[in-house]
Amino acid sequence: MDGRVLESWARTAVEELEARCEEINSLNVFPIPDADTGTNLLFTMRAALAAVDQYAGHDRSSWEVRQVAVALARGAVVGARGNSGAILSQVLRGVAEAAVTGAVDTRTLRTGLLMATNLVTDAMSIVVEGTIVTVLRCAAEAVAEFADDAPIADTARAAADAAAAALARTPSQLDVLAAAGVVDSGGLGLLVILDSLVTAVTGAPPERSPIALHVPQRAPSGGEGESVEAVRAQPAPWGIGAHELEGSDSDQDFEVMYLVADSDESRISDLRAGLNELGDSVVIVGDGDGGWSVHVHCMNAGAAVEAGLAAGRLHGIKISSFLVDARDQRLRAAQVGISAGQAKRGIVAVVAGDEAAELFAGEGATVLRCDDAPVTRAQLLGVVRQIGRREVFVLPNGALSAQELVAVSAAARDDEHEVFLLATSAMVQGLASLAVHDPDREATDDAFTMSEAAAATRWGSLQIARERALTYVGTCEPGDGIGLMGHEVIVIEPDVVEAGRRLVDLVLGTGGELVTLLMGSEAPEGLDTDLADHISRRHPGVEVIVYQGGQPGDLLQLGVE
C-alpha cells in the first residue's frame, strides 16, 4: 500500500469516468445545466494522473505515498475544470495533506476526507446542500471514528457506501434536482472516484445495488394556460432533458477560470470578495504550495480576469460562454432530427399577470411568466429549446433588451431550427401581433405580418408614481397618476382617473381606430368602464376592447391601432 496504490486509484478513476462521462453529464442541472460535469471531472483527474510521472518520476518501485499524493493534488489544481473539477482537486489535496505515513492506510483516508471537506467548504462562497459537497461530507463522516489500525479496505468501502447513500438523498435536499427527477451529477462523479479507490485497494470493484439516477419529478406549481410549467412535463424532441430548463435560473454568461501565483492568503481573500460581487459559483482552491485555482460564473469575463490581476500573477486563463456551449450541445442533439407529425412553428410569449397569461395561452402561445422577477436569457433560451418546434417566434413584450434577445437567438438558432424575434415592446403589442398570426403562412411572411401589426400599435401605460421624480413634463409626487407613451412620461395628474383620460386623449390625438385596454392588478374599480365611456364620448367611431390582464405595476396598458 505505497504510492503505487494512489497511482492505481487515479488510473482506475480515469477509466471509470471515461466510461460514465456522458451518464454524469446527462444529470447536470446545477448550478448551470451545461452538461459538462463528467467531462470536467475526467479532465481534472487526467491532469492529476499526468502529473504523477512529472513530479514523482518514472521508477514506480520508489514511489512514496506523500510524493505521489502531492503530485496528484498539484496536477488536479493546475488542470481543474469547472466547479466540480476544483472540488475534486481539494479531495486529492486533502489526501496529500494527510499522507504523513509510509502507506495508504485508514488514517490517511480518514484524515484526508475530513481535510478535503474543510478545504472545499472554505473554498466555496456558498455551500449548497444536495451537491457533491454533501456527498463528500457524508463520506468523511462515515469513517471519522474508524481506528487507525482498521483495514483500509473496510474504510474505503464505508466511505464509498456512505457516498452512495448520500447521492440517493440529493433530490430531497435540492429543489432543482427534485423538479428535474435526477440525482446530483457531481455527487455521482465523486462516487465513481471513491468506488475506484475501493477497486485500487481491494483489487475488485465494490458490490452494491444499482442507484436510481432518475427519480420521480416533483412538479412545481403550475400557472394558467400553457405555461412554462406545462412545457417542462413534455418530452424534449431536440434531445434536451426537461431538467435543463429547471437549472437555468442563473443569469451568468461566462465561466472564468485561471491560476494565480505569487500571491498570499490576504490577497486571495480580497479576490474572493471581489468575485462574489461580480458573479456566483465562486470557488478558489489552493495546491498547498503557493498556487491557487480560481473559478467563477459571471456576466463580465474581463472584470473577473482584472480582479485576479490584483491578486497575483495569472496564467492558464480559460473563458467559456454558457450560451455558446448550450448551442453547440443542441446542435449535436438536433442531428437525430425532429419527430414526424410535430408542429413546425411555436410561439413563446413573455407575460405578467394571470389573466394575461390566459389570453396568450388561448391564442396558442407558450407562456413564460415574469411576474415576480425579471426573465433571464437562460430562462428564455430554455423555453425556446424546450417547446421543440422547427420555427419559434418570440414575443418578448419588453421583458428583455435587444442585446439579450440577440444573444438568445444566436444560441438557439441552427440548421434545423429558426428563431424569429418580434419587436413587441409591451403585451398589448404582443396581442396585436398574435391577432394576425397564421401558421399556414411561410414563416418569414408570418413574422413580417406579425411585426407590422406590433409596429402599428402605439402603446402606453398608466401607473402610480412611487416616489418624487423629475420628468420631461414636470415633477411627479408619490401617489400621482402618471401616463406614459412608450417609456416616456407625458401626463402627470393627482387623480389617476383624470390621468388616464388625458393619456387616452393625447394618444388618440394622432388618430386610431381600435383601443385595447389591458387592466392591471392594481387598477381601481371602475377605471376600465370610465375610460371606455370617455373614449366613446370624446372619440366617436373608435372601438374599445377591454381585457383583464392582472399584471403588476401597471394600472393598465394601452394599445392603439
C-alpha positions in Angstrom: 0.0 0.0 0.0 2.6 2.5 -1.1 2.4 5.3 -3.6 1.6 2.9 -6.4 -1.9 2.3 -5.0 -2.6 6.0 -5.3 -1.5 5.9 -8.9 -3.7 2.9 -9.5 -6.6 4.8 -7.9 -6.1 7.7 -10.2 -5.8 5.5 -13.3 -8.9 3.5 -12.4 -10.8 6.7 -11.8 -9.9 8.0 -15.2 -11.0 4.8 -16.8 -14.3 4.8 -14.9 -15.0 8.4 -15.6 -14.4 7.9 -19.3 -16.9 5.0 -19.3 -19.6 7.0 -17.4 -18.8 10.6 -18.6 -21.9 11.0 -20.7 -24.1 9.5 -18.0 -22.8 12.0 -15.5 -23.2 14.9 -18.0 -26.8 14.0 -18.6 -27.7 14.6 -15.0 -26.1 18.1 -14.9 -28.7 20.6 -13.8 -26.9 22.6 -11.1 -25.6 25.3 -10.8 -25.7 25.6 -14.6 -27.3 23.0 -16.9 -24.3 22.9 -19.3 -23.9 19.0 -19.3 -20.2 19.1 -18.6 -19.7 17.8 -15.0 -18.5 14.4 -16.1 -16.2 16.0 -18.7 -14.8 18.4 -16.1 -14.1 15.6 -13.6 -12.5 13.5 -16.3 -10.2 16.2 -17.5 -9.2 17.1 -13.9 -8.4 13.5 -13.0 -6.4 13.1 -16.2 -4.4 16.2 -15.3 -3.8 14.7 -11.8 -2.6 11.4 -13.3 -0.3 13.0 -15.8 1.3 15.0 -13.0 2.4 11.8 -11.3 5.1 11.0 -13.9 6.2 14.6 -14.0 6.6 15.1 -10.2 7.1 11.6 -8.9 9.4 10.2 -11.5 9.2 7.0 -13.6 10.6 4.4 -11.1 7.3 3.1 -9.7 9.1 1.0 -7.1 10.4 4.1 -5.4 7.1 6.0 -5.2 6.4 7.2 -1.8 2.8 7.9 -0.7 3.2 11.6 0.0 5.3 12.1 -3.2 2.5 10.7 -5.3 -0.3 12.3 -3.3 1.3 15.7 -3.7 1.7 15.2 -7.4 -1.9 14.2 -7.8 -3.0 17.3 -5.9 -0.8 19.7 -7.8 -1.8 18.3 -11.2 -5.5 18.5 -10.3 -5.3 22.1 -9.1 -3.5 23.2 -12.2 -5.7 21.2 -14.5 -9.0 21.7 -12.7 -12.0 22.2 -15.0 -15.3 23.7 -13.8 -16.8 23.8 -10.3 -16.6 20.0 -9.9 -13.0 19.8 -11.0 -12.0 22.4 -8.5 -13.7 20.5 -5.7 -12.1 17.2 -6.9 -8.7 18.9 -6.7 -9.3 19.6 -3.0 -10.2 15.9 -2.3 -6.8 15.0 -3.7 -5.1 17.8 -1.8 -6.8 16.6 1.4 -5.3 13.1 0.9 -1.9 14.8 0.2 -2.0 16.8 3.4 -2.9 13.6 5.3 -0.2 11.4 3.7 2.4 11.6 6.5 2.9 7.8 6.9 4.6 5.5 4.5 1.5 3.7 3.5 -2.1 4.3 2.3 -3.9 3.4 5.5 -7.1 4.2 7.3 -5.6 7.3 9.0 -4.6 8.7 5.6 -8.0 8.2 4.1 -10.0 9.3 7.2 -8.0 12.4 7.8 -7.7 13.1 4.0 -11.5 13.1 3.6 -12.1 15.3 6.6 -9.5 17.8 5.5 -10.9 17.7 2.0 -14.4 18.6 3.4 -12.9 21.6 5.2 -10.9 22.7 2.2 -13.9 22.6 -0.1 -16.1 24.4 2.4 -13.5 27.2 2.8 -13.0 27.4 -0.9 -16.7 28.0 -1.7 -18.6 31.2 -1.1 -21.9 29.4 -0.6 -22.2 25.8 0.2 -25.4 24.2 -1.2 -26.8 21.0 0.2 -27.6 18.2 -2.1 -24.4 18.6 -4.2 -21.0 16.9 -4.4 -20.1 18.8 -1.3 -22.8 17.0 0.7 -21.7 13.6 -0.7 -18.1 14.3 0.2 -19.0 15.3 3.8 -21.1 12.2 4.3 -18.3 10.0 3.1 -15.9 11.7 5.5 -18.3 11.5 8.5 -18.9 7.8 7.8 -15.2 7.0 8.5 -14.5 9.7 11.1 -14.5 7.3 14.0 -12.5 4.5 12.3 -9.4 3.5 14.3 -6.0 3.9 12.8 -5.5 0.2 12.6 -8.8 -0.5 10.8 -8.2 -2.3 7.5 -8.0 0.2 4.7 -10.3 -1.9 2.6 -13.1 -1.6 5.2 -12.6 2.2 5.4 -12.6 2.7 1.7 -15.8 0.6 1.3 -17.5 2.5 4.2 -16.7 5.9 2.6 -18.0 4.8 -0.8 -21.1 3.2 0.6 -21.9 6.4 2.6 -21.4 8.5 -0.6 -23.8 6.2 -2.5 -26.4 6.7 0.3 -25.9 10.4 0.3 -26.2 10.6 -3.5 -29.6 8.9 -3.4 -30.8 11.6 -1.0 -29.7 14.6 -3.1 -33.1 15.1 -4.8 -34.7 15.6 -1.4 -32.1 18.3 -0.5 -32.0 20.4 -3.7 -35.3 21.5 -5.3 -33.8 21.8 -8.8 -32.8 18.1 -8.7 -36.3 17.1 -7.4 -38.0 19.0 -10.2 -35.7 17.5 -12.8 -36.0 14.0 -11.4 -32.3 13.3 -11.1 -29.6 12.9 -8.5 -26.7 15.3 -8.4 -24.2 14.8 -11.2 -21.1 15.9 -9.2 -22.1 13.6 -6.4 -22.3 10.7 -8.9 -18.8 11.6 -10.2 -17.4 11.6 -6.7 -19.0 8.2 -6.0 -17.3 6.9 -9.2 -14.0 8.2 -7.9 -14.4 6.6 -4.4 -15.5 3.3 -5.9 -12.3 3.5 -7.9 -10.4 3.8 -4.6 -12.1 0.6 -3.4 -11.0 -1.1 -6.6 -7.5 0.1 -6.2 -7.1 -1.1 -2.6 -9.0 -4.4 -2.8 -8.5 -5.5 -6.4 -12.2 -5.7 -7.1 -14.9 -3.1 -7.7 -17.5 -2.7 -4.9 -20.7 -4.6 -5.0 -23.9 -2.6 -4.4 -27.4 -2.4 -5.7 -27.8 0.0 -8.7 -28.6 3.5 -7.6 -31.7 5.2 -9.1 -30.2 8.1 -11.0 -33.6 9.2 -12.2 -36.3 9.7 -9.6 -40.0 10.8 -9.8 -40.1 14.5 -10.7 -41.6 16.9 -8.2 -43.6 19.2 -10.4 -43.6 22.9 -9.5 -46.9 24.7 -9.0 -48.4 25.4 -12.4 -49.8 28.6 -13.9 -52.7 29.2 -16.1 -52.8 28.3 -19.8 -49.9 26.5 -21.5 -47.2 28.0 -19.2 -43.6 27.1 -18.9 -44.6 24.7 -16.2 -46.6 22.7 -18.7 -43.7 22.7 -21.1 -41.5 21.1 -18.5 -43.7 18.0 -18.5 -43.4 17.5 -22.2 -40.7 15.3 -23.9 -37.8 17.2 -25.4 -37.6 16.4 -29.1 -34.4 18.5 -29.5 -32.6 15.9 -27.3 -32.5 18.2 -24.3 -33.9 16.9 -21.0 -36.6 18.8 -19.2 -34.3 19.2 -16.2 -32.1 21.6 -18.2 -34.8 24.3 -18.0 -35.1 23.9 -14.3 -31.4 24.5 -13.6 -31.1 27.6 -15.8 -32.0 30.3 -13.3 -28.5 31.7 -13.2 -28.2 34.9 -15.3 -24.4 34.5 -15.8 -23.0 34.3 -19.4 -19.4 33.1 -18.8 -17.4 30.6 -16.8 -14.0 32.0 -16.0 -11.1 30.0 -14.6 -7.4 30.9 -14.1 -4.4 30.1 -12.0 -2.8 32.6 -9.6 0.8 32.5 -8.5 2.9 34.9 -6.4 0.0 35.7 -4.1 -0.9 35.2 -0.4 -4.0 34.4 1.7 -4.9 38.1 2.2 -5.0 39.0 -1.5 -6.8 35.7 -2.3 -9.4 36.7 0.3 -9.9 40.1 -1.3 -10.2 38.3 -4.7 -12.9 36.0 -3.4 -14.9 39.0 -2.1 -14.5 40.9 -5.4 -15.6 37.9 -7.5 -18.6 37.4 -5.2 -19.7 40.9 -6.3 -19.2 40.1 -10.0 -20.9 36.7 -10.1 -21.6 33.4 -8.4 -20.3 29.8 -8.1 -17.1 31.3 -6.8 -14.5 28.6 -5.9 -10.9 29.4 -5.1 -8.7 26.4 -4.2 -5.1 26.1 -3.4 -2.5 23.4 -4.0 -0.9 23.9 -0.6 2.3 25.2 -2.2 1.5 28.8 -3.0 -0.7 28.2 -6.1 -4.4 28.8 -6.5 -7.0 27.9 -9.0 -9.9 30.3 -9.4 -13.4 29.6 -10.7 -16.4 32.0 -11.2 -19.6 32.3 -13.2 -20.2 35.9 -14.2 -21.6 38.3 -16.8 -18.3 40.3 -17.3 -15.4 37.9 -18.0 -13.0 40.8 -18.4 -13.8 42.2 -15.0 -13.2 38.7 -13.4 -9.8 38.5 -15.0 -8.9 42.0 -14.0 -9.8 41.2 -10.4 -7.3 38.4 -10.5 -4.5 40.7 -11.7 -4.7 42.5 -8.4 -4.2 39.2 -6.5 -1.0 37.9 -8.2 0.4 36.6 -11.5 -2.2 35.0 -13.7 -1.7 32.1 -16.1 -3.9 29.3 -17.6 -6.8 31.7 -18.2 -9.9 29.9 -19.6 -13.2 31.6 -20.5 -16.2 29.8 -21.9 -19.7 31.0 -22.8 -22.7 29.2 -21.5 -24.9 30.3 -24.4 -22.4 29.1 -27.0 -21.9 25.8 -25.1 -25.7 25.3 -25.0 -26.0 26.0 -28.7 -23.2 23.5 -29.5 -24.8 20.9 -27.3 -28.2 21.4 -29.1 -26.5 21.2 -32.5 -25.3 17.7 -31.7 -28.7 16.7 -30.3 -30.5 18.1 -33.3 -28.8 15.6 -35.6 -31.3 13.0 -34.6 -34.0 15.0 -36.3 -37.5 16.1 -35.3 -40.2 13.5 -34.9 -42.8 13.2 -37.6 -46.1 14.9 -37.1 -44.6 17.6 -34.8 -46.0 21.1 -35.4 -43.3 23.1 -37.1 -44.0 26.5 -35.6 -44.3 27.6 -32.0 -44.7 31.0 -30.2 -43.1 32.0 -26.9 -44.5 35.0 -25.1 -43.1 36.7 -22.0 -46.1 37.6 -19.9 -47.0 39.1 -16.5 -50.4 38.6 -14.9 -52.7 35.5 -14.6 -55.4 36.8 -16.9 -52.9 38.0 -19.4 -51.3 34.5 -19.4 -54.7 33.1 -20.2 -55.1 35.4 -23.1 -51.8 34.5 -24.7 -52.1 30.8 -24.0 -55.6 30.9 -25.5 -54.0 32.2 -28.7 -51.7 29.2 -28.8 -48.6 30.8 -27.3 -46.3 29.1 -24.7 -46.1 31.5 -21.8 -43.0 32.4 -19.8 -44.1 34.3 -16.7 -42.2 37.4 -15.5 -44.4 38.5 -12.6 -42.1 38.1 -9.6 -38.7 38.5 -11.1 -37.2 39.6 -14.4 -36.8 36.9 -17.0 -33.2 35.9 -17.7 -31.7 35.0 -21.0 -31.1 31.5 -19.8 -34.8 31.0 -18.9 -35.9 32.3 -22.3 -33.4 30.1 -24.1 -34.5 27.1 -22.1 -38.2 27.6 -23.1 -37.3 28.2 -26.8 -35.4 25.0 -26.8 -37.9 23.1 -24.8 -41.0 23.6 -26.9 -39.5 21.6 -29.7 -40.6 23.4 -32.9 -38.7 23.8 -36.1 -39.7 27.5 -36.2 -40.1 29.6 -33.0 -41.5 33.1 -32.8 -40.6 35.0 -29.6 -42.8 37.8 -28.3 -40.5 39.5 -25.6 -43.1 42.1 -24.8 -40.5 44.4 -23.4 -39.1 42.0 -20.9 -35.6 41.8 -22.3 -33.2 44.2 -24.0 -32.3 43.9 -27.7 -28.8 42.7 -26.9 -30.2 40.0 -24.6 -32.6 38.8 -27.3 -29.9 38.7 -30.0 -27.8 36.5 -27.7 -30.7 34.1 -27.1 -31.5 34.0 -30.8 -27.8 33.2 -31.7 -27.7 30.4 -29.2 -31.0 28.9 -30.2 -30.6 29.0 -34.0 -29.0 26.2 -36.0 -29.5 24.4 -39.4 -32.6 22.6 -38.1 -34.3 25.4 -36.1 -35.1 29.0 -36.9 -35.8 31.6 -34.2 -37.7 34.9 -35.1 -37.6 37.8 -32.7 -40.7 40.0 -33.0 -40.2 43.6 -31.7 -43.1 43.7 -29.2 -42.3 46.2 -26.5 -45.4 45.6 -24.5 -48.1 42.9 -24.0 -50.7 45.0 -26.0 -48.3 44.9 -29.0 -47.9 41.1 -28.4 -51.7 40.7 -28.5 -51.9 42.7 -31.7 -49.3 40.6 -33.4 -51.0 37.3 -32.3 -54.3 38.5 -33.8 -52.8 38.3 -37.3 -50.7 35.1 -36.8 -51.3 32.5 -39.5 -49.4 29.2 -39.0 -50.2 28.2 -42.6 -48.2 31.1 -44.0 -44.5 30.9 -44.7 -42.5 31.7 -41.6 -40.9 34.8 -42.9 -44.2 36.2 -44.2 -46.0 35.4 -40.9 -43.2 37.0 -38.9 -43.3 40.1 -41.2 -47.1 40.4 -40.8 -47.0 40.0 -37.1 -44.2 42.5 -36.8 -46.1 45.0 -38.8 -49.1 44.6 -36.6 -47.0 45.2 -33.5 -45.3 48.2 -35.0 -48.6 49.7 -36.0 -49.8 49.6 -32.4 -48.8 52.7 -30.4 -48.7 51.7 -26.7 -48.6 53.4 -23.4 -49.4 52.7 -19.7 -51.0 54.3 -16.7 -49.1 53.9 -13.4 -48.9 55.4 -9.9 -45.8 57.3 -9.0 -43.9 55.5 -6.2 -41.5 58.4 -5.5 -40.8 62.0 -6.3 -39.2 62.3 -9.7 -38.4 64.9 -12.3 -39.8 64.1 -15.8 -40.0 65.9 -19.1 -43.4 67.2 -18.3 -42.7 68.2 -14.7 -42.2 66.8 -11.2 -44.4 63.9 -10.0 -45.1 63.3 -6.4 -45.8 59.9 -4.7 -49.3 58.8 -5.4 -49.7 60.9 -8.6 -51.2 59.2 -11.7 -48.6 59.2 -14.5 -49.3 58.4 -18.1 -46.5 57.0 -20.3 -46.3 56.8 -24.1 -43.8 54.0 -24.6 -41.3 54.7 -21.8 -41.7 58.5 -21.6 -44.0 60.2 -19.1 -46.4 62.5 -20.9 -49.1 63.0 -18.2 -49.0 63.8 -14.5 -52.2 64.2 -12.6 -53.0 63.9 -8.8 -56.1 61.9 -9.8 -55.3 58.6 -11.6 -58.7 58.6 -13.4 -58.0 62.0 -14.9 -54.5 61.0 -15.8 -56.0 58.0 -17.7 -58.4 60.3 -19.6 -55.7 62.7 -20.6 -53.4 59.8 -21.7 -56.2 58.4 -23.9 -56.8 61.9 -25.4 -53.2 62.5 -26.2 -52.6 59.1 -27.8 -55.8 59.3 -29.9 -54.9 62.9 -30.9 -52.9 61.5 -33.8 -55.6 59.1 -34.8 -56.6 55.5 -34.2 -59.4 53.0 -34.9 -59.1 50.4 -32.1 -58.1 50.9 -28.5 -57.1 47.9 -26.3 -57.1 48.4 -22.6 -55.3 45.6 -20.6 -56.1 46.2 -17.0 -53.5 45.6 -14.3 -53.9 44.0 -10.9 -53.8 47.4 -9.1 -56.4 49.2 -11.3 -59.1 50.9 -9.2 -62.6 49.5 -9.6 -64.5 51.1 -12.4 -61.4 52.6 -14.2 -62.0 50.4 -17.3 -65.6 51.4 -17.6 -64.8 55.1 -17.0 -62.1 55.2 -19.7 -64.3 53.2 -22.2 -67.2 55.6 -21.7 -64.7 58.6 -22.1 -63.4 57.2 -25.4 -67.0 56.7 -26.7 -68.0 60.3 -25.9 -64.8 62.1 -26.9 -63.7 59.9 -29.8 -66.8 58.6 -31.6 -66.1 55.8 -34.1 -63.2 54.4 -32.1 -63.7 50.8 -31.0 -62.7 49.8 -27.4 -61.7 46.3 -26.2 -61.1 45.8 -22.5 -59.2 42.8 -21.2 -58.3 42.0 -17.6 -54.6 41.3 -17.5 -53.7 41.2 -13.8 -50.2 42.4 -14.5 -48.4 44.0 -11.5 -47.0 47.6 -11.8 -49.3 49.0 -14.4 -52.9 50.2 -13.7 -53.4 49.5 -17.4 -51.6 49.1 -20.7 -53.0 50.9 -23.6 -52.7 49.9 -27.3 -53.9 52.0 -30.2 -54.2 50.5 -33.7 
